[in-house]
């Protein structure tokens, strides 16, 4: 199997690429984490773990 050397030189090995899929995935994960934090705080008030 022969590989194209130009193609290999242009390829960069990193996980987070600057494309639509990565931006959507990162945004989705951040939103889910924020929502989980809000739910934990709200359930803490509901269960009366914290009293202010």
FENWODA-V114652 format. One record per helix or strand of 2 or more residues. SS is the DSSP state (h for helix, s for strand). FROM is the first residue (numbers start at 0). LEN is the number of residues. If there is no record, write none. Layout:
BEGIN
ss from len
SS FROM LEN
SS FROM LEN
END
This chain:
BEGIN
ss from len
h 4 6
h 19 27
END
